[in-house]
Amino acid sequence: MQRLKKELWGDKLLADAEKLLENPQIKILLSQIVEEERSKKKEARRKNGWELKPQPIINTL
């Protein structure tokens, strides 16, 4: 909401946006979208070899 205020949204529009974002169904939808995006990024990193992989511990003693 702070970002919207910064972008000079009016009070009525801010109140409506806040009401919309408080809706449980909207919260579920947004969390699903965020999770899908995280999964896509993780898969892209894996495909590109960017994912951190556990390294074997070498005993040098």
MMTF fields as JSON, N, C-alpha, C and O atoms, coordinates in Angstrom:
{
  "mmtfVersion": "1.0.0",
  "mmtfProducer": "UNKNOWN",
  "numBonds": 243,
  "numAtoms": 244,
  "numGroups": 61,
  "numChains": 1,
  "numModels": 1,
  "chainsPerModel": [1],
  "groupsPerChain": [61],
  "chainIdList": ["A"],
  "bondAtomList": [4, 2, 8, 6, 12, 10, 16, 14, 20, 18, 24, 22, 28, 26, 32, 30, 36, 34, 40, 38, 44, 42, 48, 46, 52, 50, 56, 54, 60, 58, 64, 62, 68, 66, 72, 70, 76, 74, 80, 78, 84, 82, 88, 86, 92, 90, 96, 94, 100, 98, 104, 102, 108, 106, 112, 110, 116, 114, 120, 118, 124, 122, 128, 126, 132, 130, 136, 134, 140, 138, 144, 142, 148, 146, 152, 150, 156, 154, 160, 158, 164, 162, 168, 166, 172, 170, 176, 174, 180, 178, 184, 182, 188, 186, 192, 190, 196, 194, 200, 198, 204, 202, 208, 206, 212, 210, 216, 214, 220, 218, 224, 222, 228, 226, 232, 230, 236, 234, 240, 238],
  "bondOrderList": [1, 1, 1, 1, 1, 1, 1, 1, 1, 1, 1, 1, 1, 1, 1, 1, 1, 1, 1, 1, 1, 1, 1, 1, 1, 1, 1, 1, 1, 1, 1, 1, 1, 1, 1, 1, 1, 1, 1, 1, 1, 1, 1, 1, 1, 1, 1, 1, 1, 1, 1, 1, 1, 1, 1, 1, 1, 1, 1, 1],
  "groupList": [{"groupName": "MET", "atomNameList": ["N", "CA", "C", "O"], "elementList": ["N", "C", "C", "O"], "formalChargeList": [0, 0, 0, 0], "bondAtomList": [1, 0, 2, 1, 3, 2], "bondOrderList": [1, 1, 2], "singleLetterCode": "M", "chemCompType": "L-PEPTIDE LINKING"}, {"groupName": "GLN", "atomNameList": ["N", "CA", "C", "O"], "elementList": ["N", "C", "C", "O"], "formalChargeList": [0, 0, 0, 0], "bondAtomList": [1, 0, 2, 1, 3, 2], "bondOrderList": [1, 1, 2], "singleLetterCode": "Q", "chemCompType": "L-PEPTIDE LINKING"}, {"groupName": "ARG", "atomNameList": ["N", "CA", "C", "O"], "elementList": ["N", "C", "C", "O"], "formalChargeList": [0, 0, 0, 0], "bondAtomList": [1, 0, 2, 1, 3, 2], "bondOrderList": [1, 1, 2], "singleLetterCode": "R", "chemCompType": "L-PEPTIDE LINKING"}, {"groupName": "LEU", "atomNameList": ["N", "CA", "C", "O"], "elementList": ["N", "C", "C", "O"], "formalChargeList": [0, 0, 0, 0], "bondAtomList": [1, 0, 2, 1, 3, 2], "bondOrderList": [1, 1, 2], "singleLetterCode": "L", "chemCompType": "L-PEPTIDE LINKING"}, {"groupName": "LYS", "atomNameList": ["N", "CA", "C", "O"], "elementList": ["N", "C", "C", "O"], "formalChargeList": [0, 0, 0, 0], "bondAtomList": [1, 0, 2, 1, 3, 2], "bondOrderList": [1, 1, 2], "singleLetterCode": "K", "chemCompType": "L-PEPTIDE LINKING"}, {"groupName": "GLU", "atomNameList": ["N", "CA", "C", "O"], "elementList": ["N", "C", "C", "O"], "formalChargeList": [0, 0, 0, 0], "bondAtomList": [1, 0, 2, 1, 3, 2], "bondOrderList": [1, 1, 2], "singleLetterCode": "E", "chemCompType": "L-PEPTIDE LINKING"}, {"groupName": "TRP", "atomNameList": ["N", "CA", "C", "O"], "elementList": ["N", "C", "C", "O"], "formalChargeList": [0, 0, 0, 0], "bondAtomList": [1, 0, 2, 1, 3, 2], "bondOrderList": [1, 1, 2], "singleLetterCode": "W", "chemCompType": "L-PEPTIDE LINKING"}, {"groupName": "GLY", "atomNameList": ["N", "CA", "C", "O"], "elementList": ["N", "C", "C", "O"], "formalChargeList": [0, 0, 0, 0], "bondAtomList": [1, 0, 2, 1, 3, 2], "bondOrderList": [1, 1, 2], "singleLetterCode": "G", "chemCompType": "PEPTIDE LINKING"}, {"groupName": "ASP", "atomNameList": ["N", "CA", "C", "O"], "elementList": ["N", "C", "C", "O"], "formalChargeList": [0, 0, 0, 0], "bondAtomList": [1, 0, 2, 1, 3, 2], "bondOrderList": [1, 1, 2], "singleLetterCode": "D", "chemCompType": "L-PEPTIDE LINKING"}, {"groupName": "ALA", "atomNameList": ["N", "CA", "C", "O"], "elementList": ["N", "C", "C", "O"], "formalChargeList": [0, 0, 0, 0], "bondAtomList": [1, 0, 2, 1, 3, 2], "bondOrderList": [1, 1, 2], "singleLetterCode": "A", "chemCompType": "L-PEPTIDE LINKING"}, {"groupName": "ASN", "atomNameList": ["N", "CA", "C", "O"], "elementList": ["N", "C", "C", "O"], "formalChargeList": [0, 0, 0, 0], "bondAtomList": [1, 0, 2, 1, 3, 2], "bondOrderList": [1, 1, 2], "singleLetterCode": "N", "chemCompType": "L-PEPTIDE LINKING"}, {"groupName": "PRO", "atomNameList": ["N", "CA", "C", "O"], "elementList": ["N", "C", "C", "O"], "formalChargeList": [0, 0, 0, 0], "bondAtomList": [1, 0, 2, 1, 3, 2], "bondOrderList": [1, 1, 2], "singleLetterCode": "P", "chemCompType": "L-PEPTIDE LINKING"}, {"groupName": "ILE", "atomNameList": ["N", "CA", "C", "O"], "elementList": ["N", "C", "C", "O"], "formalChargeList": [0, 0, 0, 0], "bondAtomList": [1, 0, 2, 1, 3, 2], "bondOrderList": [1, 1, 2], "singleLetterCode": "I", "chemCompType": "L-PEPTIDE LINKING"}, {"groupName": "SER", "atomNameList": ["N", "CA", "C", "O"], "elementList": ["N", "C", "C", "O"], "formalChargeList": [0, 0, 0, 0], "bondAtomList": [1, 0, 2, 1, 3, 2], "bondOrderList": [1, 1, 2], "singleLetterCode": "S", "chemCompType": "L-PEPTIDE LINKING"}, {"groupName": "VAL", "atomNameList": ["N", "CA", "C", "O"], "elementList": ["N", "C", "C", "O"], "formalChargeList": [0, 0, 0, 0], "bondAtomList": [1, 0, 2, 1, 3, 2], "bondOrderList": [1, 1, 2], "singleLetterCode": "V", "chemCompType": "L-PEPTIDE LINKING"}, {"groupName": "THR", "atomNameList": ["N", "CA", "C", "O"], "elementList": ["N", "C", "C", "O"], "formalChargeList": [0, 0, 0, 0], "bondAtomList": [1, 0, 2, 1, 3, 2], "bondOrderList": [1, 1, 2], "singleLetterCode": "T", "chemCompType": "L-PEPTIDE LINKING"}],
  "groupTypeList": [0, 1, 2, 3, 4, 4, 5, 3, 6, 7, 8, 4, 3, 3, 9, 8, 9, 5, 4, 3, 3, 5, 10, 11, 1, 12, 4, 12, 3, 3, 13, 1, 12, 14, 5, 5, 5, 2, 13, 4, 4, 4, 5, 9, 2, 2, 4, 10, 7, 6, 5, 3, 4, 11, 1, 11, 12, 12, 10, 15, 3],
  "groupIdList": [1, 2, 3, 4, 5, 6, 7, 8, 9, 10, 11, 12, 13, 14, 15, 16, 17, 18, 19, 20, 21, 22, 23, 24, 25, 26, 27, 28, 29, 30, 31, 32, 33, 34, 35, 36, 37, 38, 39, 40, 41, 42, 43, 44, 45, 46, 47, 48, 49, 50, 51, 52, 53, 54, 55, 56, 57, 58, 59, 60, 61],
  "secStructList": [7, 2, 2, 2, 2, 2, 6, 6, 7, 7, 2, 2, 2, 2, 2, 2, 2, 2, 2, 2, 2, 2, 7, 2, 2, 2, 2, 2, 2, 2, 2, 2, 2, 2, 2, 2, 2, 2, 2, 2, 2, 2, 2, 2, 2, 2, 2, 6, 6, 7, 1, 7, 7, 7, 7, 7, 7, 7, 7, 7, 7],
  "xCoordList": [0.816, 0.0, 0.871, 0.497, 2.027, 2.914, 3.35, 3.454, 3.601, 4.017, 2.907, 3.169, 1.667, 0.547, 0.371, 0.08, 0.545, 0.46, 1.545, 1.313, 2.728, 3.859, 3.574, 4.03, 2.818, 2.488, 1.241, 0.646, 0.858, -0.209, -1.6, -2.402, -1.888, -3.24, -4.138, -3.694, -5.395, -6.352, -6.806, -6.646, -7.38, -7.816, -8.852, -8.778, -9.814, -10.864, -10.258, -10.588, -9.387, -8.745, -7.868, -7.842, -7.15, -6.338, -7.205, -6.856, -8.335, -9.238, -9.793, -9.89, -10.158, -10.687, -9.616, -9.897, -8.403, -7.305, -7.009, -6.784, -7.01, -6.749, -7.838, -7.551, -9.082, -10.208, -10.058, -10.28, -9.689, -9.504, -8.386, -8.537, -7.271, -6.124, -6.362, -5.643, -7.351, -7.685, -8.635, -8.848, -9.201, -10.126, -9.38, -8.349, -9.894, -9.203, -8.95, -7.899, -9.9, -9.712, -8.592, -7.822, -8.506, -7.443, -6.092, -5.102, -6.048, -4.805, -4.323, -3.132, -5.255, -4.898, -4.359, -3.328, -5.058, -4.636, -3.241, -2.395, -3.002, -1.695, -0.593, 0.506, -0.875, 0.152, 0.454, 1.598, -0.566, -0.341, 0.531, 1.429, 0.262, 1.049, 2.504, 3.421, 2.713, 4.076, 4.792, 5.952, 4.119, 4.735, 5.075, 6.131, 4.186, 4.459, 5.691, 6.525, 5.805, 6.958, 8.251, 9.279, 8.198, 9.383, 9.787, 10.972, 8.799, 9.088, 9.709, 10.648, 9.18, 9.722, 11.176, 12.024, 11.454, 12.823, 13.759, 14.884, 13.296, 14.121, 14.41, 15.538, 13.4, 13.579, 14.548, 15.383, 14.438, 15.346, 16.781, 17.704, 16.976, 18.332, 18.872, 20.047, 18.008, 18.44, 18.855, 19.89, 18.053, 18.355, 19.643, 20.371, 19.922, 21.119, 22.339, 23.409, 22.185, 23.308, 23.654, 24.762, 22.723, 22.99, 22.607, 22.931, 21.934, 21.474, 22.659, 23.533, 22.675, 23.749, 23.58, 22.492, 24.659, 24.625, 25.55, 26.621, 25.165, 26.051, 27.365, 27.379, 28.447, 29.765, 30.237, 29.992, 30.908, 31.405, 32.495, 33.273, 32.53, 33.568, 34.77, 34.654, 35.912, 37.129, 37.974, 38.337, 38.271, 39.099, 40.561, 41.039, 41.264, 42.667, 43.636, 44.838, 43.142, 44.038, 44.772, 45.563],
  "yCoordList": [-1.184, 0.0, 1.264, 2.283, 1.186, 2.353, 2.734, 3.913, 1.709, 1.982, 2.704, 3.629, 2.274, 2.911, 4.355, 5.234, 4.605, 5.973, 6.836, 7.99, 6.258, 6.982, 7.35, 8.384, 6.497, 6.742, 7.613, 7.702, 8.256, 9.254, 8.702, 9.366, 7.498, 6.973, 7.768, 8.2, 7.964, 8.672, 7.813, 6.592, 8.474, 7.767, 6.686, 5.593, 6.975, 5.996, 4.781, 3.642, 5.023, 3.926, 3.098, 1.872, 3.761, 3.047, 2.179, 1.034, 2.725, 1.97, 0.755, -0.328, 0.931, -0.194, -1.256, -2.452, -0.824, -1.773, -2.544, -3.754, -1.845, -2.506, -3.535, -4.637, -3.163, -4.085, -5.323, -6.446, -5.119, -6.231, -7.159, -8.38, -6.578, -7.381, -8.111, -9.06, -7.691, -8.369, -9.546, -10.342, -9.665, -10.753, -12.088, -12.25, -13.054, -14.347, -15.066, -15.68, -14.993, -15.656, -14.992, -15.67, -13.678, -12.953, -13.287, -13.462, -13.375, -13.742, -15.116, -15.316, -16.067, -17.418, -17.37, -17.97, -16.657, -16.546, -15.934, -16.439, -14.854, -14.204, -15.11, -15.138, -15.852, -16.751, -17.879, -18.321, -18.349, -19.383, -18.844, -19.534, -17.619, -17.006, -16.847, -17.143, -16.384, -16.212, -17.556, -17.65, -18.59, -19.919, -20.465, -21.07, -20.254, -20.703, -19.999, -20.63, -18.699, -17.947, -18.43, -18.549, -18.706, -19.238, -20.577, -20.838, -21.43, -22.744, -22.608, -23.329, -21.68, -21.458, -20.99, -21.456, -20.061, -19.56, -20.663, -20.778, -21.469, -22.566, -23.566, -24.039, -23.886, -24.823, -24.248, -24.974, -22.952, -22.319, -22.363, -22.631, -22.101, -22.175, -23.59, -23.793, -24.575, -25.971, -26.328, -26.963, -25.923, -26.233, -25.566, -26.116, -24.391, -23.65, -23.986, -23.41, -24.909, -25.308, -24.311, -24.343, -23.42, -22.393, -22.838, -22.164, -23.947, -24.397, -24.892, -25.595, -24.52, -24.979, -26.462, -26.926, -27.19, -28.629, -28.953, -28.357, -29.878, -30.245, -30.806, -31.61, -30.375, -30.848, -31.91, -31.793, -32.939, -33.965, -33.393, -32.53, -33.883, -33.473, -34.384, -35.608, -33.778, -34.549, -34.513, -33.445, -35.677, -35.777, -35.741, -36.647, -34.7, -34.545, -34.95, -34.718, -35.539, -35.939, -37.199, -37.671],
  "zCoordList": [0.0, 0.0, 0.0, -0.58, 0.651, 0.68, -0.738, -1.076, -1.556, -2.937, -3.694, -4.462, -3.472, -4.162, -3.698, -4.508, -2.397, -1.879, -2.506, -2.864, -2.633, -3.213, -4.668, -5.157, -5.352, -6.757, -6.899, -7.973, -5.783, -5.76, -6.063, -6.719, -5.591, -5.711, -4.772, -3.708, -5.156, -4.314, -3.142, -3.151, -2.124, -0.918, -1.213, -0.653, -2.083, -2.406, -3.097, -2.767, -4.039, -4.765, -3.83, -3.927, -2.926, -1.939, -1.033, -0.745, -0.584, 0.291, -0.439, 0.137, -1.703, -2.488, -2.724, -2.649, -3.007, -3.227, -1.949, -1.987, -0.817, 0.462, 0.768, 1.234, 0.501, 0.719, -0.167, 0.287, -1.411, -2.341, -1.866, -1.887, -1.44, -1.02, 0.297, 0.608, 1.072, 2.324, 2.107, 3.022, 0.918, 0.603, 0.67, 0.017, 1.46, 1.603, 0.273, 0.093, -0.65, -1.945, -2.742, -3.422, -2.659, -3.355, -2.722, -3.432, -1.383, -0.698, -1.143, -1.381, -1.256, -1.705, -3.131, -3.433, -3.997, -5.392, -5.499, -6.237, -4.769, -4.812, -4.282, -4.837, -3.212, -2.674, -3.659, -3.761, -4.386, -5.401, -6.532, -7.015, -6.946, -8.018, -7.583, -8.351, -6.359, -5.839, -5.798, -6.198, -5.322, -5.228, -6.619, -6.804, -7.594, -8.961, -9.527, -10.177, -9.281, -9.778, -9.124, -9.79, -7.829, -7.146, -7.738, -7.95, -8.007, -8.585, -9.971, -10.311, -10.768, -12.11, -12.041, -12.802, -11.119, -10.98, -10.511, -10.997, -9.571, -9.067, -10.183, -10.317, -10.98, -12.09, -13.126, -13.664, -13.405, -14.366, -13.856, -14.625, -12.556, -11.989, -12.086, -12.392, -11.824, -11.886, -13.308, -13.512, -14.294, -15.692, -16.151, -16.977, -15.621, -16.022, -15.184, -15.38, -14.259, -13.426, -12.341, -11.805, -12.005, -11.004, -9.607, -8.63, -9.505, -8.197, -7.373, -7.88, -6.117, -5.242, -4.971, -4.63, -5.126, -4.891, -3.732, -3.618, -2.876, -1.765, -2.301, -3.233, -1.705, -2.109, -1.121, 0.08, -1.618, -0.695, 0.207, -0.199, 1.41, 2.353, 2.143, 2.204, 1.896, 1.652, 2.919, 3.413, 3.424, 4.622, 4.201, 3.52, 4.606, 4.202, 5.303, 5.18, 6.357, 7.459, 7.148, 7.966]
}
